[in-house]
């Protein structure tokens, strides 16, 4: 049942509209003045307001603005016997859904009301999705009670209310994107877009176009003008993952955008402004890349206004049980299973494992265990720790490159060379996997 509030000083119009709209789907409330209408608005919180522009005690536009102050999402149709451009423009600027001229065309009115309800329904759904995203990516859903994680929670809380650039550093699988989303969805701009770009997955030329957009004719396939991610992000967040992989040429262009807050599309001539916050992430040692003259020092300091260093899972073993419970609930929901019991000795094995792939590797191991479990209990035999563990996860001190090489080879072997499934497990793009296979001379 929809509630429609009619505010008009003409009793005949109120009666005619009430009769026309009084169907089984609508409840009609009417008022003869702005003051009465505003009181009834507070009392019934209508789904739609039909408001006359000329009222005895208040200008209709002022009544419109007052209603919008009470509820910015209110849906209001303005009607008037005086059709002029200035009033129309002012009504729409003030938030009116539609502006109809008397005498009303009731077919047009019905179509307008139907459209208004459709838009309102869509807005409610989108609002729900945003709220669900906010719930999914709040600090509460980043698991950990260790001292390191408590400090990170404080940083997220401090930086979320600002527009400051953030640099998130940590090994692969530590949850860098999850932290970036927590910052975005905890900020006042959480209804603006959160845009992700994997800098290592796109060639340098395409990455520039992805970031800044391109003008028509900028290159051979540029048949039309396109928006870049800076433009699409609006006042939201642009998350640049694997920032250490961008070329020196693109680094200088990104630095300019950060310093001036403006950019030009590839092949374009018009200067465009951006208000997007930049959150960058990397699993590389940027200081080392600076020393090798591979990464610009001035860009590094522009990105790391606030720096968040995520600890590897092996350094916060006390968080493993809580993570396991959280991940099992997620995996069970995805796989429609109910595997939730873990014997103490299996949990200890999970805590003692080095987890070179961090939380991502833990999730993959638990997913495999849930799939293989016969009942509702995870047994040690369900875990992927036997057969070649020493080769994949060496206990001697080795470089991160060696760890990455061994782990990617391990996943490739487990997936029997299937690159699509390997990418899904590693949560990387196909170009990135191909690049790693070539770099490490891996067997497929």
N, C-alpha and C positions, 0 to 999 in steps of 0.2 A: 504494500500500500504506500503510495507516494503522497506527501503532503505538499499542497500548492497554496501559497499565500498571495492573495490579490489585494493590492493597495491602490484604490482609486476613489475619488470623491463623488463620482457619478453613480448613484444607486442602480440605475438601469444597466450600466456596463458591468457592475459587480454581479448583478443578478443573472445577466445573460452569460457571462463568463463562467459563473458558478454552475449554471445549468448545463452548459456545453461540456465542461470539464469534469462534472460529477459522474464519473463512471465507477465501476467496481474497483478500478485500480487507483483512484485518486480520492484523497480527502481534501476538501476545500475549506480554507479559512480566509475570511475577508476583513478588510479594515477601510474606513473612509478617510483616514488622515495618516500622515507620516508618523505622528506620535503614537497613535493606536497600532499602526503597522509594526513599528519597532518593538513595542511591548509584546505583540503577538509573535513576532519573530523570536524573541527570547523564550517565550513560553512553549512554542511548538517546534522550533528549529526545522523549518520547512526544507524540502528537497529542491523547491523552485519558488522564486518570487516573481510575480508579474507586477510591475511598478509603473504607475503613471508619472510622467515628467512634471505635470502641473498639479500641485497639491495646495490646499488652503493654508497650511501651517508651515510648510517647508518646501524648498525647491527639490524636485525629484532627484537631481544629481547629488545634492547634499545627503538625501536619504540613502541613495545608492552607496555613497562613500562611507556613511555610518554603518551600513549593513556589512560592507567589506571589512571595516575595522573589527567588527564583531566576529566575522568568519570570512577569512580571505578566500575560502573555497566555495562560498555561496554562489549559487547560479541565479542570475537575475536577468529577466527580459524587460526591457524598457518599452513603453508604448506612449505615443503622443499624437495629438491632432495637428501639431506644428512641425512639419518636416523641414529642417534646415541643417546644413552641413556642419556648422559649428557645434550644435547640440549633439549631433550624431557622433562627431569625433570625440567630444568630451565624454559622452556616455561610454564609448568603447574604451577610451583611455582610462576611465575610472573603474573599468572591470565588468561592464555589462556584457552578457553573453550575446545578446542580439537586440536590435533596435527596430521596432515595428510601428508602422504608421496607422492611425485610426482613419476611417473605419477599418477594423481588423478584417483581414482575409482569414477565415477560420481554418481553411486548408493549410495555409502558410503557417498559422499559429500551431496547429497540430504537428506539422513537420518540424517546426523549430523546437517544440517541447520534446518531441521524440529524440531529436538530435542532442538536445541539452542533457537528457537522461543518459544517453549513450556515452557522451563525453564524460559526464560525472562518474559513470560506472568504470570507464577506462582509467580515469584519474585515481579512483579508489584502488583499482587493481595495481596500478603503477606505484602508488603510495605504499601498498602492502608489500610489493616486491622490494622496494627500497628499504622498508623497515625490516624485512626478512634478511636482506643483505647486511644491514647494520647489526642485527643480532648475530649473524654468521661470522662477521669480521670485527667484533668488538674485542677489547683486551681480555674479556672474560673467556674467550674461546682460544686464546693463546695459552697453552698448558704449561705450567711450571711453577714450583714454589721455591726453587733454589735461589740463593742470594743473587746470582747473575741475572736470572729472569725477573726478579723483583725490581732490580735497577732498570731493566729494559722497560718494564711496565711504567715506571716513573717517567722515563724519557718519552714514551709514546703519549702519555697524558699531558706532558709539558708542551710537546711540539704540535699536538693535534689542533690546538686552538689558534695556531699561528699560520702564516703563509711561508714559513721558512723552508728552504731547500734542505733535504735530508739525504745523507749517504749511509746506506745499510751494507755492512760487510759481514761476510761469513761464508763458511764452506757450503758446497752444494747440498741442498736438502735440509738446511737449518731453518727455513721458513721466512726467507727475506720478503717474498711477495705477500705472505700473510701479515707480516708486520706493517708493510706499506698500506695494505687494505685497512688494517686496524686504525692507522693514522688517519686515512681518508674518511672512513665511515664514522670516526669519532669527532670529526671536525664540523664546523658550522656549514661547510660546503658539501656535506655528504649526499645531497641530491644532485650535485653536478657529476659529470662523468668521471670514472676511473679508467684511464686508458693505459694499456700495457703494450710496450714494445720490447721485443727480445733483440737487442742490438747485434748479437752474434748470428742471428738466424737470417739476416737480410743483407744483401750486398750493399756496398757503400753508396752506390748511385740510387738504388731503390730506397735505402734508409733515409736519404735526404728528402726524397719525394714523400715518403711516409710521414716524416716529421713536419715538413713545411708545406706539403701540397705542391701541385704544379699547375702552370697556366696551359691553356690549350695551345698545342703546337710546340711545347717546350722540348719534346723529343719525338721520335718516330711514332710511337703508339699513343701519344697524348692527344687523343681525339676530342677531349673535353677537359674543362677545368675541374680540378679535384681539391677537396679540403685536406689539409694535413692534420696530424694528430694534435698539434698545438692549437689549431683553430677549433677542432672538435671538442677538445678538453674544456674549453671555456674557462670557468673559474674553478674547475675541478683539479684533478691530479694526473700528471703524466709520469708513469712509472717506467724508467729506463733500466731494464734488466741487462746484466752483463755489460755495463758501461765501459769496462776496460777494453772491449773489443772494437770500439769505434775508431776510425782512421784519424790521423792528425788533422786532415783537412776538415772533417766534420766536427772534430773537437773545437776548432777555432770558430766555426759557425755557431755551435751550441753555446760557446762562451759568450759570443756577441748577444745572443738571444737573452741569456741570463743577465747580462749587464745592462742592456737597453730595453728589454721586454718587447722588442719588435723584431720582425723578420719579413722576408719576401719569399713568395712561392718560387719554385724552380721555374725559370723562364719568365717570371712575372716582373712587374715594375712597381706595383702598389705596395707600400709599406703597411704591414698589418701588426696589430698589437696582441699580446697574449697576457692573460692573468693567471695562467695555470701554475700550480705549484709543481716543482720537479722533485721526485724521489728517485734516486739512482741506487743501483745495487750491483755488487760484484763479489765474486769468489776469488778474485785475484788480489795480489799485493800491489796496490796502486803506487805506493812509495817506491817499490822496486822498479815498476814500469817507468816512473818519473826519472829515476837514476839512469835508466837505459835510454832516456829521451823518446820513449814510446807514448807516454801520456803527459799532457800539459799540466805543469804544476799549478798555474793560475786557475785552470778549470777545476782541478782537484779541490782547491780551497773554496771555490765558489759553490761546489756541490756539497762539501762537508761542513756547512754552517752548523748543522747538528749531525753528529756521527753516532750510529748505533752498531755495535759489534755483537753479533750473535754467537754465543758459545756453541761448540760442537756438542753433540749429545753425550759423547763419552766423558765430557767434563761436568755433566749434570745428571749422573746416574740415578740420583734420588727422584728425578722427575719421570723416570721410565714407567713405573707402575701407573701413575696417573695418565700418562700419555697412552699407555696400552689400553686402559679402560675407555678413554675418549675415542681412540682409533677403532677399537672393536665395535663400538656402538655405530660409528660411521660405516664401517665395512659391512656389518650385519644388515644395516638398512639398505645399502647398495646391492648386496647379494641376496637379500631376503632370507638370511640365515639367522640362527639364534645361538651362536657359539660365544659364550661369555665366561666360561670357567677356565681358570689357569692354575694348575698346581703350584705350590710355593717354589719347588725346585726348578720349574720351567720359568717362572717369573725371575728367579735369581739368574738363570742363564741369559735371559733377555737383558737384565741389568749389567751383567758382566761382559756382554758382547761389545766389541769396539765401535760398531756402527759407523764405519767410514763414510757411509752414504747418509748418515744422520737420520732425521725423522722420516724422510722419504724412504730410506732403506728399511726402517722399522715398519712403516706402513705396508711396504711391499711384502715383507716377511710375514706379517700378520694376515695379509690378504691371502697369501699362499696357504698359510696354516688353517684359515677358516675354510677355504675350499677343500682341503684334504681331510679336515676333521670328520670323523665318523659320527660323533654325537655332538654334545654341546660343550665338550672339553678339548682344549688345545694340548696335545701331547708334545713331548720333545721331538719325537720323530716327525711331527708335522712342520718343524722349523727347518729352514734351508741352511743348516750349519754343518752338515756332514758332506764329505766328498769334496775335496779341493778347497776347503776353507782357508788353509794356510797359504795357498797360492793366491787366492782372491784377496784375502785380508791378512797380509803379512804382519807378524808381530814385531819384526825388527823395524827400526826407524827408517822410513823411506819418504821420498818427496810426495807432495800432493799429486803431482803429475802421474807418478807411478801408481798411486792408489786409484786415481781416476781411470787410468788405462786398464788396470786389472779389473776394476768393477764393471766398466763398460763391456769388456771382453766376457766377463762372467754372465752378465745379463744377455748378451748376444748368444752365448752358448745355451743358456736356459731357454731362450726364445727360439732356439734352433735356426738362428740367422735371420729371423723375421724382423725386418727393420721397423715396420709399423708398430708391432707389439713392443719392440725394444724402446722406441721413442715414447710410447705410452707409459711404460714402466719408469723410465728415466725422467719423464716429463720434460723432454727437450724436443726441438723441431727436427725434421728430417735433414735439412741442410746442416744443422749443428752436428747431428750424428755422423753424416757423411764426412764432415770436416774432421771429426775426432778419429774416425776409422782410418782416414788417410794420414793424419798426423801421427798416430800411434802404430800404423801398419797392422791393424787388427784383422783377425780372421773372421770371415762372415760365412 
